[in-house]
């Protein structure tokens, strides 16, 4: 590890409950550091961190920072760009001589002297990273993995099996992934997103191009992207191609053609063509790393998924409830495709919470088209995250563009009652805000039917 990080005794996180931040917090706690932090609201993630002995508070108050972490000479501050510029704790440490780093910068330091596999892309990177980490671990690699979601196999966003190789999700938000220098990298997609940061889609593409140039040994790109590298795809002319794809009782079975071999009858227990793409690139990266093919095939079959990525909460012949993190029109389209493929002919109720005013404004027409594919829709208020409201950008405005008869705005405190009124036998909650906190109560209510 970087000498500077070795010498630091105390690490304080501003925004510790974020999925990427919490993985780093777990990592440093495992290394024996003193770890504490602030977050806006308590969640299951913060509860899990507290169980590890990490002190967390939920008010932006300098006086709430534990005394141990107030010595600038012994404390590193790690913060997420999602923290607003007027945050009092962040401004206090900035004005009092603390060493302050963004999460991505720390991740770059942690990985700089270790063989690194990084997955980037506006969609698919969390599931691909989780599959890749599972493949490497199960095939015997001594791997540390920082995941952007909670793996169902490990109930964690951190895998610690050794320090020979690191797997990391490379986040394009705030150009964070430009802090990394991966040995093997993949890019799953480059759809316009984060236009509050990039302003124009071509700026986002330029950032991905710069990231692609950082791959030292191998670069994998989804077939069709305007980048040079080994390609992957489904039933096409890709270098790594899923072929002979079929579905048996909800499981994908496919062959993987590589530049040197044909691997037959791989099994993937995740629905949706997007997940088949994710599995293809993860498998290809593991092969390029040198993992044994037989072990990888077995590991792929045992991968259970990522929480809030097409997560079945209820699955019976009569009723299905799927929870998903989708927050971009392309992701909603992928979710819809997977639901229709796995549950054909059934009425589908979607519950969507838009994430960010700026994203809702930028992609309103596309959101309306993607949501109009469902049979029924309940639309929650926009989740603001780090943003202030934009005049005229509301869920009511978005609802007016959606071409469905059965649609309405709901408040979270009425959500369960509205869901129970529906005759739909397939229900899905969608969004990246705090809608995930409602999943347990929805599931429990549905199980009483």
C-alpha positions in Angstrom: 0.0 0.0 0.0 1.0 3.6 -0.6 3.4 4.7 2.2 1.2 7.7 3.1 -1.8 5.5 3.7 0.3 3.1 5.8 1.3 5.9 8.1 -2.3 7.2 8.6 -3.9 5.9 11.8 -7.4 7.5 11.5 -9.7 7.7 8.5 -12.8 9.8 8.5 -15.4 9.4 5.8 -17.8 12.2 4.8 -20.6 10.3 3.0 -19.6 6.9 4.5 -22.9 5.2 3.6 -22.4 5.4 -0.2 -21.8 2.1 -1.9 -18.2 2.9 -2.9 -17.3 4.7 0.2 -18.6 1.9 2.5 -16.4 -0.6 0.7 -13.3 1.5 1.4 -14.5 1.9 5.0 -14.7 -1.9 5.4 -11.3 -2.3 3.8 -9.5 0.2 6.1 -11.3 -1.3 9.1 -10.0 -4.7 8.1 -6.5 -3.3 7.9 -6.8 -2.1 11.5 -7.3 1.6 11.0 -9.6 3.7 13.2 -12.6 4.4 11.0 -15.6 6.7 11.5 -17.8 8.9 9.4 -20.9 11.0 8.6 -23.8 10.2 6.3 -27.1 12.0 5.6 -29.4 9.1 6.6 -29.2 5.7 8.3 -29.5 2.7 6.0 -28.8 -1.0 6.0 -25.3 -0.2 4.8 -24.6 2.2 7.7 -26.1 -0.4 10.2 -23.7 -3.0 8.8 -20.8 -0.7 9.2 -21.8 0.1 12.8 -21.8 -3.6 13.5 -18.1 -3.7 12.5 -17.4 -1.1 15.2 -17.4 2.0 12.9 -18.9 5.1 14.6 -21.3 7.0 12.3 -23.5 10.0 12.9 -26.2 11.6 10.7 -26.1 15.3 11.4 -23.8 17.7 9.6 -22.1 18.8 12.8 -18.4 19.3 13.4 -19.0 18.7 17.2 -20.3 15.2 16.3 -16.9 14.2 14.8 -15.2 11.8 17.4 -12.3 13.5 19.1 -9.9 10.9 17.9 -10.4 12.1 14.3 -9.8 15.8 15.0 -6.0 15.7 14.8 -5.1 16.8 11.3 -1.6 15.1 11.5 -3.1 11.7 12.1 -6.4 11.7 10.2 -7.1 11.3 6.5 -10.5 12.6 5.3 -12.1 10.8 2.4 -15.2 12.4 0.8 -17.6 11.7 -2.1 -18.3 14.4 -4.7 -21.9 13.9 -3.9 -21.4 16.0 -0.7 -22.6 19.6 -1.3 -20.1 22.4 -1.3 -21.7 24.1 1.7 -21.3 21.0 4.0 -20.0 22.3 7.3 -17.8 19.2 8.2 -16.2 19.3 4.8 -15.4 23.0 5.0 -14.1 22.6 8.5 -11.5 20.0 7.5 -10.6 22.0 4.4 -9.9 25.0 6.6 -8.0 23.2 9.3 -5.1 21.5 7.5 -6.4 18.0 7.1 -5.3 15.7 4.4 -8.4 15.4 2.1 -8.9 13.0 -0.8 -11.8 12.0 -2.9 -12.8 8.3 -2.8 -11.5 7.7 -6.4 -8.1 9.1 -5.6 -7.8 6.8 -2.6 -8.9 3.9 -4.8 -6.2 4.8 -7.2 -3.6 4.8 -4.5 -4.8 1.4 -3.1 -4.6 -0.2 -6.6 -1.5 1.5 -8.1 1.0 -1.3 -7.1 -1.4 -4.2 -7.6 -2.5 -6.0 -10.8 -5.9 -4.4 -11.4 -9.0 -5.3 -13.4 -11.4 -2.4 -13.8 -14.9 -2.3 -15.3 -16.3 0.9 -16.6 -19.5 1.9 -18.4 -22.7 3.9 -17.9 -24.6 0.7 -17.5 -23.7 -2.8 -16.4 -20.5 -2.1 -14.5 -21.7 -3.1 -11.1 -23.0 -6.5 -12.1 -20.0 -7.2 -14.4 -17.6 -6.3 -11.5 -19.5 -8.5 -9.1 -19.5 -11.5 -11.6 -15.8 -10.9 -12.3 -14.8 -10.8 -8.6 -16.8 -14.0 -7.9 -15.2 -15.8 -10.9 -11.7 -14.9 -9.7 -12.3 -15.8 -6.1 -13.9 -19.1 -6.9 -11.2 -20.0 -9.4 -8.5 -19.5 -6.7 -7.2 -16.0 -7.3 -6.0 -14.0 -4.2 -8.4 -11.1 -5.0 -9.5 -7.9 -3.3 -12.7 -6.5 -4.9 -14.4 -3.1 -4.4 -17.9 -3.5 -5.7 -20.5 -0.9 -6.5 -23.3 -3.1 -5.1 -23.9 -5.8 -2.5 -23.1 -9.2 -3.9 -25.8 -11.8 -3.1 -23.1 -14.4 -2.8 -21.2 -12.6 0.0 -23.7 -10.1 1.3 -21.0 -7.5 1.0 -19.5 -4.9 -1.4 -16.0 -5.9 -0.5 -14.2 -9.2 -1.1 -10.9 -9.8 0.7 -9.1 -13.0 -0.4 -5.6 -11.6 -0.9 -3.6 -8.9 -2.6 -2.4 -10.4 -5.8 -5.1 -8.8 -7.9 -7.7 -6.1 -7.4 -11.1 -5.9 -9.1 -12.7 -2.4 -9.1 -15.7 -0.7 -10.5 -14.5 2.3 -12.5 -17.0 5.1 -12.0 -17.3 7.8 -14.7 -19.2 10.2 -12.4 -17.0 13.2 -11.7 -14.4 11.6 -14.0 -13.4 9.4 -11.1 -12.1 6.5 -13.2 -9.3 8.7 -14.5 -7.6 8.1 -11.2 -7.1 4.4 -12.1 -4.4 2.7 -14.2 -5.8 -0.8 -14.8 -3.9 -3.7 -16.3 -7.1 -5.2 -17.8 -10.1 -2.9 -18.4 -13.6 -3.3 -20.0 -16.1 -0.7 -21.1 -19.7 -1.9 -21.2 -21.5 1.2 -22.5 -21.1 4.9 -23.2 -24.7 6.2 -23.2 -25.1 9.9 -22.3 -25.5 10.3 -18.6 -24.2 12.6 -15.8 -24.8 15.6 -18.0 -24.7 17.8 -14.9 -21.0 16.9 -14.8 -20.1 16.5 -18.5 -22.5 19.1 -20.0 -22.3 17.4 -23.5 -22.3 13.7 -24.5 -19.1 14.1 -26.5 -17.3 15.1 -23.3 -18.4 11.9 -21.7 -17.1 9.9 -24.7 -13.8 11.8 -24.5 -13.5 10.8 -20.9 -14.1 7.1 -21.7 -11.5 7.4 -24.5 -9.0 8.7 -22.0 -9.8 5.8 -19.6 -9.4 3.3 -22.4 -5.9 4.5 -23.0 -4.9 3.7 -19.5 -5.4 -0.1 -19.9 -1.9 -1.5 -19.8 -2.4 -5.1 -21.0 -5.9 -5.6 -22.4 -9.0 -3.6 -23.2 -12.4 -5.2 -23.8 -15.2 -3.1 -25.3 -18.8 -3.9 -26.1 -19.2 -4.4 -29.8 -20.3 -1.2 -31.6 -18.6 1.3 -29.2 -16.2 3.7 -31.0 -13.1 2.4 -29.2 -10.2 0.2 -30.2 -9.9 -3.1 -28.3 -11.0 -6.7 -28.1 -14.8 -6.8 -28.6 -17.5 -8.8 -26.9 -21.1 -9.3 -27.8 -24.0 -11.8 -28.4 -24.5 -13.7 -31.6 -22.3 -11.3 -33.7 -18.7 -11.1 -35.0 -17.1 -10.2 -31.6 -13.8 -11.5 -30.4 -15.6 -12.9 -27.3 -19.1 -13.9 -28.4 -22.0 -15.6 -26.6 -23.4 -18.0 -29.2 -26.1 -20.7 -29.3 -28.0 -18.8 -26.6 -31.1 -20.6 -25.2 -33.2 -20.4 -22.0 -34.1 -23.4 -19.8 -36.3 -22.8 -16.8 -35.1 -19.2 -16.3 -31.4 -20.0 -16.9 -29.3 -18.8 -19.9 -27.3 -21.6 -21.5 -24.7 -20.5 -24.1 -21.4 -21.1 -25.7 -18.6 -18.6 -25.5 -16.4 -18.2 -28.6 -13.0 -16.7 -27.8 -10.1 -15.9 -30.2 -8.6 -19.3 -29.2 -11.3 -21.7 -28.1 -15.1 -22.5 -27.9 -16.3 -23.0 -24.4 -19.6 -24.9 -24.5 -22.7 -24.9 -22.3 -22.0 -22.1 -19.8 -24.9 -21.5 -17.4 -26.0 -18.1 -16.1 -28.8 -17.7 -13.6 -29.5 -14.0 -14.2 -32.3 -12.8 -16.5 -32.0 -10.3 -19.4 -29.7 -10.0 -22.4 -27.9 -7.2 -20.6 -26.8 -9.6 -18.0 -25.7 -12.1 -20.7 -23.4 -9.3 -22.0 -22.2 -8.6 -18.4 -21.3 -12.3 -17.9 -19.5 -12.4 -21.3 -17.2 -9.6 -20.5 -16.5 -10.8 -17.0 -15.7 -14.3 -18.2 -13.4 -12.8 -20.9 -11.6 -10.7 -18.4 -11.0 -13.6 -16.1 -9.7 -15.6 -19.1 -7.3 -12.8 -20.0 -6.1 -12.8 -16.4 -5.3 -16.5 -16.7 -8.0 -18.2 -14.6 -8.7 -21.8 -15.4 -11.7 -22.3 -17.7 -13.3 -25.2 -15.9 -13.3 -23.4 -12.6 -14.7 -20.3 -14.2 -17.6 -22.2 -15.7 -18.5 -23.6 -12.3 -18.2 -20.2 -10.7 -20.5 -18.6 -13.3 -23.2 -21.1 -12.6 -23.0 -20.3 -8.8 -23.2 -16.5 -9.2 -26.4 -15.3 -7.4 -26.5 -11.7 -8.5 -26.3 -8.2 -6.9 -28.8 -6.7 -4.6 -31.2 -4.3 -6.4 -30.2 -5.6 -9.8 -33.2 -7.6 -10.9 -33.5 -8.9 -7.4 -36.5 -11.3 -6.9 -38.2 -10.4 -3.7 -41.2 -12.6 -4.3 -41.3 -15.4 -6.9 -44.2 -17.8 -7.2 -46.5 -19.0 -9.9 -49.1 -16.5 -8.9 -47.0 -13.4 -8.0 -43.6 -11.9 -8.8 -41.9 -8.9 -7.3 -38.6 -7.7 -8.7 -36.5 -4.8 -7.3 -34.1 -3.0 -9.6 -31.6 0.0 -9.4 -32.4 1.2 -12.9 -32.2 5.0 -13.1 -31.6 5.7 -16.8 -33.9 5.0 -19.7 -31.5 2.4 -21.2 -31.5 0.5 -17.9 -35.3 0.6 -17.7 -35.5 -0.8 -21.2 -33.2 -3.6 -20.2 -35.2 -4.4 -17.1 -38.4 -4.4 -19.2 -36.9 -6.8 -21.7 -35.9 -9.2 -18.9 -39.3 -9.1 -17.2 -41.2 -9.8 -20.5 -38.7 -12.5 -21.4 -39.0 -14.3 -18.0 -42.7 -13.6 -17.4 -44.4 -13.4 -20.8 -48.0 -12.5 -21.1 -48.4 -11.2 -17.5 -49.6 -7.7 -16.4 -46.7 -5.7 -15.1 -46.9 -2.8 -12.5 -43.9 -0.5 -12.4 -43.1 1.7 -9.5 -40.5 4.3 -10.4 -38.7 6.9 -8.4 -36.8 9.4 -10.7 -33.2 10.1 -9.6 -32.0 13.7 -9.9 -33.8 16.7 -11.3 -31.1 17.2 -14.0 -31.3 13.6 -15.2 -35.1 13.7 -15.3 -34.9 16.9 -17.3 -32.2 15.7 -19.7 -33.9 12.3 -20.5 -37.6 13.1 -19.9 -38.7 12.0 -23.4 -36.7 8.8 -23.1 -38.0 8.1 -19.6 -41.5 8.5 -20.8 -41.0 6.0 -23.7 -39.3 3.4 -21.5 -42.0 3.6 -18.7 -44.8 3.5 -21.3 -43.8 -0.1 -22.1 -45.2 -1.3 -18.7 -48.9 -2.0 -18.2 -49.4 0.1 -15.0 -47.3 2.8 -13.4 -47.0 4.4 -10.0 -44.6 7.4 -10.1 -42.9 8.7 -6.9 -41.5 12.2 -6.5 -38.1 12.9 -7.9 -35.3 11.9 -5.5 -33.0 15.0 -5.3 -29.8 13.5 -3.9 -27.2 16.3 -4.2 -29.4 18.7 -6.3 -31.8 21.6 -5.7 -35.1 21.6 -7.6 -35.3 22.8 -11.2 -38.3 24.9 -12.0 -40.9 22.9 -13.9 -39.1 19.6 -13.6 -41.5 17.4 -11.5 -42.9 13.9 -11.5 -46.3 15.4 -12.6 -44.5 16.9 -15.6 -43.0 13.6 -16.5 -46.3 11.7 -15.9 -48.0 13.8 -18.5 -45.6 12.5 -21.2 -46.1 8.8 -20.4 -48.6 7.1 -22.7 -50.4 4.8 -20.3 -54.0 4.9 -19.1 -53.2 3.3 -15.8 -50.8 5.7 -14.2 -50.7 8.0 -11.2 -48.4 9.9 -8.8 -48.1 8.4 -5.3 -46.4 9.4 -2.1 -44.2 6.9 -0.3 -46.5 6.7 2.7 -49.3 5.5 0.5 -47.2 3.2 -1.7 -48.0 -0.1 -0.2 -51.7 0.5 -0.2 -51.6 1.6 -3.9 -49.6 -1.5 -4.9 -52.1 -3.8 -3.1 -55.0 -2.3 -5.2 -53.3 -3.4 -8.4 -54.4 -6.6 -10.2 -50.9 -6.9 -11.8 -49.2 -10.2 -11.0 -45.7 -8.9 -11.8 -44.5 -5.9 -9.8 -41.2 -4.1 -10.0 -39.7 -1.2 -8.0 -37.3 0.9 -10.0 -34.8 3.6 -9.1 -31.5 4.6 -7.5 -32.8 6.9 -4.7 -34.3 5.8 -1.4 -37.0 3.6 -3.0 -34.8 0.7 -1.9 -35.7 1.4 1.7 -39.3 0.5 0.9 -38.6 -3.0 -0.5 -38.9 -4.9 2.8 -42.4 -3.4 3.6 -43.6 -4.0 0.1 -42.4 -7.6 0.1 -43.9 -8.3 3.5 -47.3 -6.8 2.4 -47.3 -8.9 -0.8 -46.5 -12.1 1.1 -49.7 -11.6 3.2 -51.9 -11.8 0.1 
